[in-house]
Amino acid sequence: MWFLVFQLLICLLHPNLSSCEEDTRSVIISVLEKATVFLENEFDKINLDALMGYRLMEVYLGGILRKWSLNPRLASEWNRVARLETKLATLTEKAKLALEQNNPDYYRVFAPAFRPGFWKIPLQWTQINSSIASQTGTDCPVMLLSDVCISALLGTWKGSGQPCSVPDDCRRAMTGPQCSGYDLSHQLLYFMFAEMEGCSDPLFLNAQYYRNLFCAPMMQININAEKEGLLENFGDLFTENILFCGMSGFSDFYKPQWLNLILNWQKPETGCFWMYALSSAPTGHYLELGGCSSHNTGVAVGALAGFLYYGF
């Protein structure tokens, strides 16, 4: 693993080397292959966060295959990704069935997000408009309401069966100013779910404005965490921001140095990811599987697949 990351570091320092793109593709694919071995070994133990990350990885791999099929020069990498996608599809289905059995109530809430075709990856790219940004703060109830509000969009809240419902509490919370951290990223996630579900509430007519409103401070959070050496405590949020804003079409989150950081968080002996000093891990993120984090692993594989889809 360290040899692969060293290869990538040389590539980043000398971007004009003819083999740079090929080396970077190979490194990312190798890391995703190893992460899939982790899923193969632990499919019946991972939580919904990790399964969702692997599902997003699977969707990105499908997009990569379509994109690379037009380039004969990428035939060998295309074959690796095709094998990986086939293997991953089988494993995510097994993991989904295990999660449904182990935690049926929680799975039911998010079950529509695992149906084929739910997630769509960007076909067009943009960059952050920093003139449209909110100030960050801490007085936000978003995480307290996130599951309820998303389940209302999916039609699974209390078995209603009616998707795209936007309760007043959710309308206020998911557009409220001065959120930060996971509250901020989950405001964006709410709008992502609304887009994937095809919701037409007037709130979502301004979806691009809100995506930028949220991703601008999310970008600043990442820049500050990297600059101030805080990734020991913020690596998970840092990677989640890349995953969500990248999937929302903001290409400026796919920075080469951020790719290298995520690659270095993989545990080579297991294939999972761990982004914390042990003393700083949030409750529920630690998984007794060789010092792995289910949430870290989910956001990492989704973000890395986004890097591969966008950059090559």
Buried (B, 14 or more C-beta within 10 A) or exposed (E): BEEBBEBBBEBBEEEEEEEBBBBBBBBBBBBBBBBBBBBBBBBEBBBBBBBBBBBBBBBBBBBBBEBBEEEEEBEEBBEBBBEBBEBBBEBBEBBBEBBBEEEEEBBBBBBBBBEEEBBEBBEEEBEBBEEBBBEBEEEBEBBEBBBBBBBBBBBBBEEEEEBBBBEEBBEEBBBBEBBBBBBBBBBBBBBBBBBBBEBEEEBBEEBBEBBBBBBBBBBBBBEEBBEEEBBEBBBBBBBBBBBBBBBBBBBEBBBBEBBBBBBBBBBEEBBBBBBBEEEEBEEEBBBEBBBBBBBBBBBBBBBBBBBBBBBB
